[in-house]
Amino acid sequence: MDRDTKTHDENKNECQVTSLLPVLCDEDRVNAETPQALAWAEGCMEAGIGAVWNMPDYGVALQVASKECLRLLTVVNHQYCLWSSAMIAATLRSLGLNLIIDESTVLADYDEGVTPVTGQRPRKGSEEGVPGVEVV
């Protein structure tokens, strides 16, 4: 693939993911700025550059990219997951921080039988959505 084609494809992906994010209503924006939401975002940033969160219940994976930015690594192409991403972006904005959505953001296909982001099928005998091991 030549450089011009790659740039066009990268821009297309960035626009595609961004254009899929819903516009939040007033109630959502208020909820994105609750003390709990703000504390979560501040905690993420305190983990340091490079820290990664795989959040299968929300269908997203995030990484601390800088002191001012979280990067959206992956979002599942599902209404709830895209809404979750928009909420995260709103929470970060309220703190003067940014959510990076760019050509490296992966828009993952939604599959009802697969836990979002991890790609692993739920284990037999485990409650769906409950992790067996959580690394903090």
N, C-alpha and C positions, 0 to 999 in steps of 0.2 A: 504494500500500500504506500503510495507516495505521500509526502508531507501535507499537501493541500487537502487530499482526501481525508487523512487522519484528523486534521484540524477541523474540517467540516463535520466529521462524525463525532468528535469530542464535543463540539459546540451543540450538535444536535442532541446528544445525551444530556448535557447540562440543561438545555432548554426543556427537554422532555420531562425530566424529573421535577424541575422547578415548576413547570406548567401543570403538573399533576397535583401539586400541593393545594389543598383547599384554602379559600379565604376564610379566616376565622371570624366567627360572630363576636359580638361584644362580650357575651358570657364566657366564651373560650378565652378571649384575651385577658379577662379578669382572672380566670382560673390559672392561666399561664404565669401570673404574677403573684400567686399565693406564697406565703412564707415557706411552705414546704417545697414548692417548685423552685423557688430561688435558692433555697438551701441545697437542693439536689444539684443544681447547676454549679454552685460555688464549690461543692464537694468534688464534682467531676474535675473542675479546673485545678483544684488543689492536688489532685493525683499526679499531676505533672505531664509534661510533653511526652507523647508516645503511648500513654495509658489508653486502653481500648475497653469498650463496653459492648458486649453482645447481649442485646435485650430482646430475646425471642418473644416475650409477651407483647412487645410493641412492634415487632417486625423490623427492628433497626439495629445497626451496629455503628458505634461512634468512636472517634479517636480524638484525643487532645492534640491539636495541631500546633498551637502556640499559646501564649498567655492570654490571648484574646479570642481564640477560635476553637470550636469543636468541628471536626470534619464528619460529615455523613458518609460513612463507608458504604453501607448497604441499606436499602429500604425495600421492603416487599411491596409489590404492585397490588395493593389492597387498600380500600378506602380507609380503614382504621389505621393502618400503618402510615399512610401518607398524612392523615390527620395528626398522628402522633409526632411526625417530623415537623409539621407546621407548628405544633404546640411547643416543641423543643426550641425551634427557631424564635418563637415569640418570647419564651422565657429568657433565652440568651440575650435577645435584643433589649429586654427590660433592664438587663445588667450592663448594657453597653458592650456586649460580646456578640460574636457572629457564629452562624452555622454555615460552614462551607459546603456547598453543593456544586460539584464541578464534573469534569469529564471522567474522573475516576470513581464517581459515585455509581454503585451498581444498583440497577433496578431489577430486583430478583422476581422471578415468576412466583405467583401464589399457588400453593398446592395444599389442599385441605388435609392431606395425610402426613404432611411434613411440618415439623416445628419451624416457624419462620427463622430465617437467617442461618441457623446451624445446619439445616438440611438433613437433620437426623430425625428418623421416625420415632414417635413416642415409644418408650420401652414397654413391654408387656408387663402388666401388673402395676404400673406407675400411673399416677394421676396425670392427665394431660396438662401440660403447661407447668408442672412442678419439676424443677431441676433435681437431678440426683445429687449433684455436687455443685456448690456455688463458690467460685473463687472471687474474692473481693480484693 
